[in-house]
Amino acid sequence: MIKIACHVLGPLFNNTYLLSDLETKQAVVIDPAFDPDPLLRDIHKNKWQVVGIWLTHAHFDHFAGLANLVQSIEPVPPIGLHPGDLDLYHAGGLSENFGIPMPALPEPMQLFSHKQIISLGQTQIEVRHTPGHSPGHVIFYIPMQAILFSGDIIFHLSVGRTDLPGGNFKQLLDSINNQVMDLPPETCILNGHGPETTVGEEMHGNPFL
């Protein structure tokens, strides 16, 4: 069983998730945003061993705390990203467009693929490629716990923006309909900003779908 802690970080109120396996004491971080100090306090207090940092996509606000985070973790865990967003990552995730300097970043060593199965302890997690918000956007689905980490493709009664470079509204809707709406209605959606929701609630109430 995976324990999940959400840390809301930075001026854009990003949801950064810490997933931890109680049996092995291993943990992964999803989308380390901005100042990671609250996240680090959680990690050190509970003596989690961080074995991976997984990015849903490469917009800067979802990895703005990455450089500071890896400086405080030994050994440095592998960074996971879909190859479709590597160029965006190497370019700083559009941070220059918003006047935010980005420090040197570690190279992603784990390149995600569609339907790939990754693990934390004994829990299997499915990667799904969901372009539209960005070319290499992915989501992480834990069937055992009916939980989906959706990044920025879908929010509570809303969907992700597609006006940034690499965005495509048709692709976004296709990704949501084919990779999110096919999940059980009770699936809890933990997204990149704002409150959680469920597949069933979005299926019946989201005005964009």
Secondary structure, 3 states (H helix, E strand, C coil): CEEEEEEEECCCCEEEEEEEECCCCEEEEECCCCCCHHHHHHHHHHCCEEEEEECCCCCHHHCCCHHHHHHCCCCCCCEEECHHHHHHHHCCCCHHHHCCCCCCCCCCCEECCCCCEEEECCEEEEEEECCCCCCCCEEEEEHHHCEEEEECCEECCEECCCCCCCCCHHHHHHHHHHHCCCCCCCCEEEECECCCEEHHHHHHHCCCC
